[in-house]
Amino acid sequence: MGREALMVGDRRHDVEGAHANGVACLAVTYGFGTKEELRSAGADWICERPTELYDSITLACSSVPRHHADNRIGSRKPAG
């Protein structure tokens, strides 16, 4: 499985599934999950508006570790 991936999801199950497979997760609050649900699940980034999605993906992909599958992103984008 390739490790140069980013999961975009809107529920805690998406965040948990991504992390279980060594993939960073960008969570979006304009789906089914709440910001608190996504934050408590450990989302690496949180995007609140569809218009911010492109910039959020660009930010996430510029900081996703590409050399070690188990290396989670240490700093999370503030969700506010």
Summary of the structure (lengths in Angstrom):
residues: 80
radius of gyration: 11.5
end to end distance: 33.4
largest distance: 33.4
contacts: 212
relative contact order: 0.21
helix: 38%
strand: 15%
